[in-house]
Amino acid sequence: MLTAFKPDTSGTKNDGCKVMDKFKANALPELKNNCTSCHGGANATAVAAMDLTNAGATTDDKILLACNQVRSRINFQTPDQSGFYIAPNTGTNHPFRFPNPTTGETFTTFKTAMDIWVTAEKTAP
């Protein structure tokens, strides 16, 4: 028998980030080192594209907002084809390119750290 759809109102469903420990340990430092100078608030256009204004927060509820911003830009079927990775590496309209001109960090270093979280998110229940 079919029944009418009823949305989940329990507050327990999480379609966003599921592996916050890996995000905080692996992805967040990379985002802070390479992305927040623009996406963290200094550039309104960058913030509109991906809002990382909460990446420097100290509370999990705020960090979750940053995590969800990044997660929504990852293609979990083919992570390497995610715009999140393509834009700063080979994208045509992204003003930042690796290596990071300030730190010298390479794209490989950035992606390797990010992939720890991406892989954990991809396989999380």
URBELRA-V143223 format. One record per run of one state. SS is the DSSP state (alpha for helix, beta for strand, coil for the rest). FROM is the first residue (numbers start at 0). TO is the last residue. If there is no record, write none. Layout:
SS_FROM_TO, SS_FROM_TO
This chain:
coil_0_18, alpha_19_33, coil_34_34, alpha_35_38, coil_39_42, alpha_43_48, coil_49_58, alpha_59_70, coil_71_77, alpha_78_80, coil_81_81, alpha_82_88, coil_89_105, alpha_106_122, coil_123_124
